[in-house]
Amino acid sequence: MGMLVNGEWHEADSHPDASGFKGTITKDGSSGYKAEPGRYYLYLSLVCPFSHRTLIMRKLKDLDNVIGVVFASPLKGDQGWGFSEEYPDTLHHFEHLYQLYQMSSPRFTGAVSVPCLWDSQTNTIVSNDSGDIMIMLNDSFEQGNNADFYPAHLRSSIDEMNQFLLKINFGVYRTGGAKTQQDYESQVDALFEALDRAEAILERQRYLLGDQITIADWRLYVTLVRFDAVHYGLMKCNLRTLESYENLSNFVRELYQMPEMAELTNIDIIKKGYYYSFNNLNPSRIYPKGPFIDFSRSHNRNIKQFN
């Protein structure tokens, strides 16, 4: 998929992902990055689930007027994420996202990924870690609302759950990227074992950590909402559809139907983006017409009797 090596773009992943950006925004600026309205921007893709997490958190915390957004084109090409007439870089007018990385760190080595949290004051990427960005948006800004999706009394449990969710969040890609039959079968079995466990958790309680929705639920949501449209076919994650899981499918519909969440989830764009961008799995770049999934139909999470 390509990467930067010592600041130069290479179309092959020829070097380990050696570094990233791990800065932190704080209320008082003691970290070097003070939480201030209008200073920061999220570089995102509507296709990417890791971008989706941060876009959701921005909306949940009422930070739309505090943190700007620049969307890359959903069609990821040979030079990685880029911009187009429909999806322009309104800040720097770059053609490729890797140019933003070069501006931030001229000799950067690593994957050029979204999301990126950009500081317009210092002209640098604060962080390109979606999990860290979610926490910053939850904790650091006085503006927005007081909703807390990473409460202190649940943090250790949320962190533990997030570690488990990696088996799902990354499991779909490990399955799709398998190079041998043995590896594929091992990965797909591990993925569905994790999905079965998540299904069992949601049989017992409304959300992953109980009655309160947290960051962990949204980390699961962004993978599940893509599952039948993308991962089932393109990534060969086809032992079961998401729709065949009663609790997981109802859970996804509940979160999708929360205020202003549906507008952040465009399955048509997601499907086109995946089937175009993963051309190693889909050389023709033809995308399927279906499936047609109605996330707006009723769910049972508000009436279910939990065990």
Secondary structure as UniProt FT lines:
FT   STRAND          3..5
FT   TURN            6..7
FT   STRAND          8..10
FT   TURN            30..31
FT   TURN            37..39
FT   STRAND          40..44
FT   HELIX           49..60
FT   TURN            61..62
FT   TURN            64..66
FT   STRAND          68..71
FT   TURN            78..79
FT   TURN            90..92
FT   HELIX           98..104
FT   TURN            106..107
FT   STRAND          116..119
FT   TURN            120..123
FT   STRAND          124..127
FT   HELIX           130..139
FT   HELIX           152..154
FT   HELIX           155..169
FT   HELIX           171..176
FT   HELIX           181..204
FT   TURN            208..209
FT   HELIX           215..226
FT   HELIX           227..231
FT   TURN            232..235
FT   HELIX           242..244
FT   HELIX           246..256
FT   TURN            259..261
FT   HELIX           262..264
FT   HELIX           267..277
FT   TURN            279..281
FT   TURN            283..284
FT   TURN            295..296
FT   TURN            301..303
//
